[in-house]
Amino acid sequence: DFPRRPPWSYEMSKEQLMSQEERSFQEYLGKIHGAYTSEKLSYFEHNLETWRQLWRVLEMSDIVLLITDIRHPVVNFPPALYEYVTGELGLALVLVLNKVDLAPPALVVAWKHYFHQHYPQLHIVLFTSFPRDTRTPQEPGSVLKKSRRRGRGWTRALGPEQLLRACEAITVGKVDLSSWREKIARDVAGASWGNVSGEEEEEEDGPAVLVEQQTDSAMEPTGPSRERYKDGVVTIGCVGFPNVGKSSLINGLVGRKVVSVSRTPGHTRYFQTYFLTPSVKLCDCPGLIFPSLLPRQLQVLAGIYPIAQIQEPYTSVGYLACRIPVQALLHLRHPEAEDPSAEHPWCAWDVCEAWAEKRGYKTAKAARNDVYRAANSLLRLAVDGRLSLCFHPPGYSEQRGTWESHAETAELVLSQGRVGPAGDEEEEEEEELSSSCEEEGEEDRDADEEGEGDEDTPTSDTGSCLAARNPYALLGEGEC
């Protein structure tokens, strides 16, 4: 469950309303902490101001987008929010399976059908701001490179057309969305022209986007019977957990960067509104962590818990290494192995020590292997998608062949190939992992990333190709 805004009336003063909300929220916290022990209860949002912004976004929205990460969509999908939005509020809920370039197309389609089956009122959209051609096999070592997307990178987003069709089905002609369709056509044509001509467009170019940052207005009430599609404008609220790509989705819809992007949970502090077209308004809510019973290790790997705040990262590394062969993928040598061909049992500490040895992470004074820094580096690789841990819906392994031959899988592969970069269409500056890890290894790096490096969003090339290959073979034998 999650905290709801308590009943209110226009006769109440602002002070009375805030006091009532504070009292109701404290009762909610007491109830949920009384029902579950701290060991079972997951890390979740305790800041009332952030929940107030969610309430405001839901009240002012005509359509609600719930953005999830395709690698673990059930982690980012609160059933209580689904029941509240579709039942109590009576709003349409669009589930956006984001970052589909990080998972095999067959798995994406399987998750889509899973949600359709269990939550029939959902409208489901597949989205990625940076699609790539999954038909072309990629070099295994390329996943440890960074790609700087410039110019028209945001206009290649996969999913705006699907989202437009979903909104058209919801509004059924009550809002004129022709300007949105024209914008998508212009973005596609502009990206194609840029690919042919080789010209690079600055992100500041293009039609102006009206941006409104909300602060104290989140506390002000909005009538529950607010007029839908007021003045012929549809308001689309974007909600979801941290690190699911809400800001990237808005950039992809706009066609250029209007929201800064960071891996740090809580980077977006206040909800903001953007007029995509004169009749379409987007509302970006800060990332919210809903209460759950997830293990802490899974929260860390899902990007929900800040890595820089982890005091003991080795359990999370062990959780990851138990599910994907990290030591084999990174070509790690056991710290106690004298014969490289001999097999030795691995533990999380061994993995971290071997990675520290391979990357040259040393403590300042004693020059020992810095296993803590190595553990943080491995967790960041997992959050970024370079070490891709994808969860499967029930029964996927038994029906893998069915999903791989599914018609929607082939269509998804083709659609990513149509809009993804090819040849010289995208200017890339690649940096080997050794240099990027040097930057990311700082213990307080996340705390300093407020708007820095927004163009350096890492590219994850794992798990997306249907060809029989190992997408996680991150380093070649000679690379170090």
C-alpha positions in Angstrom: 0.0 0.0 0.0 1.0 3.6 -0.1 -0.1 6.8 1.7 -3.1 8.6 0.3 -4.1 12.2 0.6 -6.8 12.3 3.4 -10.2 13.8 2.6 -10.4 17.5 2.5 -12.8 20.4 1.7 -12.5 23.9 0.4 -13.6 25.2 3.8 -10.3 24.0 5.3 -7.4 26.4 5.6 -4.0 25.5 4.3 -2.6 25.0 7.8 -5.5 22.7 8.6 -4.9 20.7 5.5 -1.2 20.4 6.0 -1.7 19.4 9.6 -4.2 16.7 8.6 -1.9 15.3 6.0 1.0 15.2 8.5 -1.1 13.4 11.0 -2.4 10.9 8.4 1.1 10.2 7.1 2.5 9.6 10.6 -0.4 7.2 11.2 0.4 5.4 8.0 4.1 5.1 8.9 3.2 3.8 12.4 0.8 1.2 10.8 3.3 -0.1 8.3 6.2 -0.2 10.7 4.0 -2.0 13.2 3.0 -4.6 10.7 6.5 -5.5 9.4 9.9 -5.7 11.1 12.7 -3.5 9.8 14.4 -6.6 8.5 11.5 -7.5 6.2 10.4 -4.0 5.2 12.2 -2.5 2.3 13.7 0.9 2.0 11.0 3.4 1.0 10.1 7.1 0.8 9.6 8.7 4.3 9.4 12.3 3.1 5.9 13.6 3.1 6.7 16.4 0.7 7.6 13.9 -2.0 4.3 12.0 -1.5 2.5 15.3 -1.7 3.9 15.8 -5.1 2.7 12.4 -6.2 -0.8 13.3 -5.0 -0.7 16.6 -6.9 0.5 14.9 -10.1 -2.3 12.3 -9.9 -4.9 14.9 -9.2 -4.0 17.1 -12.1 -3.5 14.3 -14.6 -5.9 13.0 -17.2 -3.7 10.0 -18.1 -1.0 8.5 -15.8 2.2 6.9 -17.1 3.8 4.4 -14.8 7.4 3.9 -16.0 9.2 0.7 -15.2 12.6 -0.8 -16.1 12.2 -3.8 -18.4 15.0 -5.7 -16.6 12.8 -5.9 -13.4 9.3 -4.5 -14.2 7.5 -6.2 -11.3 9.9 -4.5 -8.9 8.8 -1.1 -10.2 5.1 -1.9 -10.5 3.1 -1.2 -7.3 -0.3 -3.1 -7.6 -1.8 -0.7 -5.0 -1.1 2.3 -7.3 -2.8 0.4 -10.2 -5.9 -0.2 -8.1 -6.0 3.4 -6.9 -5.5 5.0 -10.3 -7.9 2.8 -12.3 -10.4 2.2 -9.5 -10.7 5.1 -7.1 -9.5 7.9 -9.4 -11.0 6.3 -12.6 -8.0 7.4 -14.7 -6.4 5.5 -17.5 -3.0 4.0 -16.6 -0.4 3.4 -19.2 2.5 1.1 -18.3 5.7 2.1 -20.0 8.2 -0.8 -20.2 11.3 1.4 -20.5 14.9 0.6 -21.6 13.8 -2.2 -23.9 17.3 -2.0 -25.5 18.7 -3.6 -22.3 16.7 -6.9 -22.6 16.3 -9.5 -25.3 13.2 -8.7 -27.5 11.6 -12.0 -26.7 11.8 -11.2 -23.0 10.2 -7.8 -23.6 7.3 -9.3 -25.4 6.8 -11.9 -22.7 6.7 -9.2 -20.0 4.2 -7.3 -22.1 1.8 -10.3 -22.3 2.3 -11.0 -18.6 1.0 -7.6 -17.6 -1.8 -7.7 -20.1 -2.9 -11.0 -18.6 -2.8 -9.9 -14.9 -3.8 -6.3 -15.2 -6.3 -6.0 -18.1 -7.0 -2.3 -17.7 -3.4 -1.4 -18.5 -2.3 0.2 -21.8 1.2 -1.0 -22.4 3.9 0.9 -24.3 7.4 -0.3 -25.1 10.0 2.6 -24.9 13.6 3.4 -25.1 15.3 6.7 -25.6 18.3 5.1 -27.3 17.3 2.2 -29.5 19.9 0.2 -31.3 19.8 -2.3 -34.2 19.6 -5.7 -32.5 19.9 -7.5 -35.8 23.6 -6.7 -36.0 25.9 -8.8 -33.7 28.0 -6.6 -31.5 31.5 -7.0 -30.3 31.4 -8.5 -26.7 33.9 -5.9 -25.4 31.8 -3.0 -26.6 29.6 -3.1 -23.5 32.3 -1.6 -21.5 32.4 1.5 -23.6 30.6 4.8 -23.1 28.8 6.4 -26.0 28.3 10.1 -26.0 25.0 10.7 -27.7 24.8 14.1 -29.3 22.7 16.1 -31.6 19.7 14.2 -32.7 20.1 11.3 -30.3 16.9 12.0 -28.5 14.9 12.1 -31.7 15.6 8.4 -32.3 13.4 7.3 -29.3 11.4 4.2 -29.8 7.9 4.4 -28.4 6.5 7.9 -29.0 4.2 6.6 -31.7 2.9 3.8 -29.5 2.2 6.3 -26.7 0.4 8.5 -29.1 -1.8 5.7 -30.2 -2.5 4.7 -26.6 -3.5 8.3 -25.7 -5.7 8.5 -28.8 -7.5 5.3 -27.7 -8.0 6.8 -24.2 -9.2 10.3 -25.2 -11.4 9.0 -28.1 -11.4 12.3 -29.9 -11.9 14.6 -26.9 -8.5 16.2 -27.5 -7.0 17.1 -30.8 -3.7 15.2 -30.8 -2.9 16.0 -34.5 -0.1 18.4 -33.4 1.6 15.6 -31.5 1.4 13.3 -34.5 2.9 16.1 -36.7 5.7 16.6 -34.1 6.6 12.9 -34.2 6.7 13.0 -38.0 9.0 16.1 -37.9 11.3 14.4 -35.4 11.5 11.3 -37.6 12.1 13.3 -40.7 14.6 15.5 -39.0 16.6 12.5 -37.6 16.6 10.9 -41.1 17.8 14.1 -42.7 20.5 14.5 -40.1 21.7 11.0 -40.7 22.0 11.5 -44.5 23.6 15.0 -44.3 25.8 14.2 -41.4 24.9 17.5 -39.8 24.8 17.8 -36.0 22.1 19.7 -34.4 22.6 21.4 -31.1 20.2 20.3 -28.4 19.0 23.9 -27.8 17.7 24.1 -31.3 14.1 23.3 -32.2 10.8 24.6 -31.0 10.7 26.0 -27.5 9.3 23.9 -24.8 7.5 25.7 -21.9 8.9 24.3 -18.6 7.3 25.0 -15.3 9.0 23.9 -12.1 6.6 23.4 -9.2 7.6 23.8 -5.6 5.0 25.0 -3.0 2.2 24.3 -5.4 2.5 20.6 -4.6 0.9 21.4 -1.2 -2.1 23.1 -2.7 -5.2 21.0 -3.1 -6.8 20.3 -6.5 -10.5 19.3 -6.6 -11.1 15.6 -7.1 -13.8 16.4 -9.6 -11.5 18.5 -11.8 -12.6 18.9 -15.4 -11.0 16.4 -17.7 -9.1 17.7 -20.7 -9.7 21.3 -19.6 -9.2 23.8 -22.5 -8.6 20.9 -24.9 -5.3 20.0 -23.2 -4.5 16.5 -22.0 -2.2 16.3 -19.0 0.0 13.2 -18.8 1.5 12.4 -15.5 4.8 10.5 -15.3 5.4 8.5 -12.1 7.6 5.7 -11.1 10.5 4.5 -9.0 14.0 6.2 -9.2 16.3 5.2 -12.0 13.6 3.8 -14.3 14.2 6.5 -16.9 11.4 9.0 -16.4 13.6 12.0 -17.3 15.0 10.2 -20.3 11.5 9.3 -21.5 10.5 13.0 -21.4 13.6 13.9 -23.3 12.8 11.2 -25.9 9.2 12.5 -26.2 10.3 16.1 -26.6 13.1 15.1 -29.0 15.9 16.9 -27.1 17.3 17.2 -23.6 15.0 19.3 -21.4 15.5 17.3 -18.2 18.9 16.4 -16.7 19.6 12.7 -16.2 21.5 11.1 -13.4 21.8 7.6 -12.0 21.5 9.0 -8.5 18.0 8.2 -7.0 16.1 11.3 -6.2 17.8 13.5 -8.8 14.4 15.0 -9.8 13.3 16.9 -6.6 10.2 18.7 -7.7 7.6 17.8 -10.3 7.8 19.8 -13.5 5.4 20.3 -16.4 6.4 20.5 -20.0 4.1 21.4 -22.9 5.0 18.9 -25.6 2.6 20.5 -28.0 -0.2 23.1 -27.3 -2.6 20.3 -26.5 -0.3 17.9 -24.7 1.2 18.6 -21.3 3.7 16.3 -19.5 4.1 16.3 -15.8 7.3 14.7 -14.4 7.0 13.5 -10.8 10.0 12.8 -8.6 10.9 9.2 -8.3 9.1 7.5 -5.4 10.0 4.3 -3.7 6.8 2.5 -2.6 6.9 0.2 0.4 7.6 -3.5 -0.4 9.1 -6.6 1.0 12.0 -6.8 -1.5 15.4 -7.8 -0.2 17.9 -5.0 0.1 20.2 -6.5 -2.4 17.6 -6.4 -5.1 16.8 -2.8 -4.3 20.5 -1.9 -4.8 20.8 -3.8 -8.1 17.5 -2.1 -9.3 19.0 1.3 -8.6 16.5 2.1 -5.9 19.0 2.3 -3.0 21.9 4.8 -3.5 25.1 2.8 -4.0 27.2 5.5 -2.3 25.3 5.0 0.9 25.8 1.3 1.1 28.1 0.4 4.0 28.3 -3.3 3.2 28.1 -3.9 -0.6 29.4 -7.4 -0.7 26.1 -9.1 -0.1 24.7 -7.3 -3.1 27.7 -8.4 -5.2 27.1 -12.0 -4.0 23.4 -11.7 -5.0 24.5 -10.6 -8.5 27.2 -13.2 -8.8 24.8 -16.0 -7.9 22.6 -15.2 -10.8 25.1 -14.3 -13.6 28.6 -15.6 -13.9 30.4 -12.3 -13.1 33.8 -13.9 -12.7 33.6 -15.6 -16.1 32.1 -12.6 -17.9 34.8 -10.3 -16.6 37.6 -12.9 -17.1 38.5 -12.7 -13.4 41.3 -14.8 -11.9 40.7 -16.2 -8.5 43.0 -14.4 -5.9 44.2 -17.7 -4.5 44.6 -19.5 -7.8 48.2 -20.5 -8.8 47.0 -22.5 -11.8 44.6 -20.4 -13.9 43.1 -23.5 -15.4 42.1 -25.0 -12.0 38.7 -24.3 -10.6 38.3 -22.7 -7.2 35.1 -21.8 -5.3 34.2 -18.2 -5.4 32.6 -15.9 -2.8 31.6 -12.2 -3.1 34.9 -11.1 -1.5 36.9 -13.1 -4.0 35.0 -11.5 -6.9 35.6 -8.0 -5.5 39.3 -8.7 -4.8 39.8 -10.1 -8.3 38.1 -7.1 -9.9 40.2 -4.7 -7.8 43.3 -6.5 -8.9 42.3 -6.4 -12.5 41.4 -2.7 -12.5 44.3 -1.7 -10.2 42.1 -0.4 -7.3 44.5 0.1 -4.3 44.1 1.6 -0.9 45.9 4.9 -0.4 48.3 3.9 2.5 48.9 0.2 2.4 48.4 -0.3 -1.3 46.2 -3.3 -0.7 43.4 -4.3 -3.1 40.5 -1.8 -2.5 37.7 -4.4 -2.4 35.1 -1.8 -1.3 35.7 0.4 -4.3 35.7 -2.7 -6.5 32.3 -3.8 -5.1 30.8 -0.3 -5.7 32.2 -0.5 -9.3 30.5 -3.8 -9.9 27.2 -2.6 -8.5 27.3 0.5 -10.8 28.0 -1.8 -13.8 24.8 -3.7 -12.9 22.7 -0.6 -12.4 23.9 0.9 -15.6 23.0 -2.3 -17.5 26.5 -3.2 -18.5 26.3 -6.3 -16.3 22.7 -7.0 -17.2 20.5 -8.9 -14.7 17.1 -9.5 -16.3 14.3 -11.2 -14.4 11.9 -13.5 -16.3 8.1 -13.7 -16.0 6.7 -17.1 -14.7 7.1 -19.9 -17.3 9.4 -17.9 -19.6 12.1 -20.5 -19.6 9.7 -23.3 -20.7 8.2 -21.1 -23.4 11.4 -19.3 -24.6 11.2 -20.7 -28.1 7.6 -19.6 -28.4 8.4 -16.0 -27.4 11.5 -15.9 -29.6 9.4 -16.9 -32.7 6.5 -14.6 -31.7 5.4 -12.1 -34.3 5.7 -9.2 -31.9 9.3 -10.1 -31.2 10.2 -9.9 -34.8 8.4 -6.5 -35.1 10.3 -5.2 -32.1 13.6 -6.2 -33.6 12.7 -4.5 -36.9 11.5 -1.3 -35.2 14.7 -0.9 -33.2 16.6 -1.5 -36.4 14.6 1.2 -38.2 15.2 3.9 -35.6 18.5 2.8 -34.1 21.9 4.2 -35.1 23.8 2.7 -37.9 27.1 3.5 -39.5 28.0 7.2 -39.2 24.6 8.2 -38.1 25.7 8.8 -34.5 28.9 10.5 -33.4 30.4 8.4 -30.6 33.2 9.0 -28.2 34.2 5.8 -26.6 36.1 5.5 -23.4 37.3 2.2 -22.0 35.9 1.1 -18.6 39.3 1.6 -16.9 38.9 5.4 -17.2 35.1 5.5 -16.5 35.6 3.3 -13.4 38.3 5.7 -12.1 35.6 8.4 -12.1 32.8 6.2 -10.8 34.9 4.6 -8.1 34.9 7.7 -5.8 32.8 7.0 -2.8 30.9 10.2 -2.9 30.5 10.3 -6.7 26.7 9.9 -6.6 26.3 12.8 -4.2 28.1 15.1 -6.6 26.2 14.2 -9.7 23.5 16.8 -9.9 23.6 17.7 -13.5 27.1 16.6 -14.5 27.7 14.3 -17.4 24.1 14.3 -18.6 25.3 13.5 -22.1 27.4 10.5 -20.9 24.5 8.1 -20.4 26.1 4.7 -20.6 25.0 2.4 -23.4 24.1 -1.1 -22.4 24.6 -3.6 -25.1 23.8 -6.7 -23.1 21.1 -9.3 -23.8 19.4 -7.7 -26.8 20.5 -9.8 -29.7 18.7 -12.9 -30.8 21.8 -14.5 -32.2 23.5 -17.2 -30.3 26.3 -15.3 -28.5 27.4 -14.3 -25.0 26.3 -10.7 -24.6 28.0 -10.5 -21.2 31.6 -11.3 -22.4 32.7 -7.8 -21.4 36.4 -7.9 -21.8 38.6 -9.5 -24.4 41.7 -11.5 -23.2 44.1 -8.6 -24.0 42.0 -5.8 -22.6 42.7 -4.5 -19.1 
